[in-house]
């Protein structure tokens, strides 16, 4: 929950992470994978009668991957509507209520090139 008590109408929560030590970008196809949950934006809050989606009615992801090669050249990979999405094994993720995970719904290869979309 990156945005904490920020005014959601005025700010967009973001997170900057270096992947240098975590992954190696290879020639050809690579995968960018993320899980999105309700958090502060859409989760159940005390105000508003304890209902969900006090600030909006949907979740989303806006992603940008910047790759800088040893030559100094940079490539920017941005999220587009051609990116795929699917429900995850996380069936609930609430600020007050915690997270529910259904292991039966887990797709082991969802974040790899081996994943074949069913839609």
C-alpha positions as CSV (number, residue, x, y, z in Angstrom):
1,X,0.0,0.0,0.0
2,X,2.3,2.7,-1.3
3,X,0.1,5.7,-1.2
4,X,-0.8,5.7,2.5
5,X,-3.0,8.6,3.5
6,X,-2.3,10.6,0.3
7,X,-5.2,12.5,-1.4
8,X,-6.1,10.0,-4.1
9,X,-8.0,12.6,-6.2
10,X,-4.8,14.7,-6.4
11,X,-2.0,12.1,-6.5
12,X,-1.2,8.9,-8.3
13,X,0.6,6.3,-6.2
14,X,3.8,5.1,-7.8
15,X,6.7,2.8,-7.0
16,X,10.1,2.9,-8.5
17,X,12.1,-0.3,-8.3
18,X,15.5,-1.3,-9.7
19,X,15.4,-4.7,-11.3
20,X,19.2,-4.8,-11.9
21,X,19.9,-7.5,-9.3
22,X,16.6,-9.3,-9.7
23,X,16.4,-10.1,-13.4
24,X,18.3,-10.2,-16.6
25,X,16.7,-8.8,-19.7
26,X,17.4,-11.1,-22.6
27,X,17.1,-10.6,-26.3
28,X,13.6,-11.7,-27.6
29,X,10.5,-12.0,-25.5
30,X,10.4,-11.1,-21.8
31,X,7.6,-10.8,-19.3
32,X,6.4,-8.0,-17.0
33,X,4.0,-9.3,-14.4
34,X,2.2,-7.6,-11.5
35,X,-0.6,-8.2,-9.1
36,X,-3.1,-5.4,-8.4
37,X,-5.3,-5.2,-5.3
38,X,-7.9,-2.9,-3.8
39,X,-5.7,-1.3,-1.2
40,X,-6.5,2.3,0.0
41,X,-8.1,3.2,-3.3
42,X,-10.8,0.7,-3.6
43,X,-10.8,-1.3,-0.3
44,X,-13.3,-1.2,2.4
45,X,-12.8,1.8,4.6
46,X,-14.5,2.9,7.9
47,X,-15.9,6.1,6.4
48,X,-18.4,5.7,3.6
49,X,-20.3,3.1,5.5
50,X,-17.7,0.4,5.2
51,X,-18.2,0.0,1.5
52,X,-15.7,-0.7,-1.2
53,X,-14.6,1.6,-4.0
54,X,-15.1,4.9,-2.2
55,X,-12.7,6.7,-4.6
56,X,-13.5,4.9,-7.9
57,X,-15.0,1.8,-9.4
58,X,-12.2,-0.1,-10.9
59,X,-8.6,-1.2,-10.5
60,X,-5.8,-0.9,-13.0
61,X,-2.1,-0.8,-13.7
62,X,0.0,1.8,-15.5
63,X,3.5,0.4,-15.9
64,X,6.7,1.6,-17.5
65,X,9.9,-0.4,-17.7
66,X,13.1,1.5,-18.6
67,X,15.9,-0.6,-19.9
68,X,19.4,1.0,-20.0
69,X,22.0,-1.0,-21.9
70,X,25.7,-0.9,-21.1
71,X,26.1,1.2,-24.2
72,X,23.9,3.9,-22.6
73,X,21.0,3.3,-25.0
74,X,17.6,3.3,-23.4
75,X,14.4,1.5,-24.3
76,X,11.1,2.3,-22.6
77,X,8.4,-0.4,-22.5
78,X,5.0,1.0,-21.5
79,X,1.8,-0.8,-20.6
80,X,-0.9,-0.8,-23.3
81,X,-4.4,-2.2,-23.7
82,X,-2.8,-5.2,-25.6
83,X,-1.4,-6.4,-22.3
84,X,-3.3,-9.4,-20.8
85,X,-4.9,-9.7,-17.4
86,X,-6.5,-12.5,-15.4
87,X,-7.9,-13.0,-11.9
88,X,-5.3,-14.2,-9.4
89,X,-5.4,-16.6,-6.5
90,X,-5.8,-13.6,-4.3
91,X,-9.5,-13.6,-3.7
92,X,-9.6,-10.6,-1.3
93,X,-7.2,-8.0,-0.2
94,X,-8.5,-5.5,2.3
95,X,-6.8,-2.9,4.5
96,X,-8.7,-4.0,7.6
97,X,-9.6,-7.6,6.7
98,X,-6.3,-8.9,5.4
99,X,-5.7,-11.0,2.4
100,X,-7.4,-14.2,1.3
101,X,-5.6,-16.6,-1.0
102,X,-7.1,-19.6,-2.8
103,X,-4.2,-22.0,-3.5
104,X,-6.5,-24.0,-5.9
105,X,-6.7,-21.0,-8.2
106,X,-2.9,-20.5,-8.3
107,X,-1.4,-20.6,-11.8
108,X,2.3,-21.4,-11.3
109,X,3.5,-20.0,-14.6
110,X,1.3,-16.8,-14.8
111,X,4.4,-14.6,-14.7
112,X,6.5,-16.5,-17.3
113,X,6.7,-16.9,-21.0
114,X,5.2,-20.4,-20.5
115,X,1.8,-19.0,-19.7
116,X,-0.8,-19.4,-22.5
117,X,-3.7,-17.1,-22.1
118,X,-7.1,-18.7,-22.2
119,X,-8.9,-15.6,-23.7
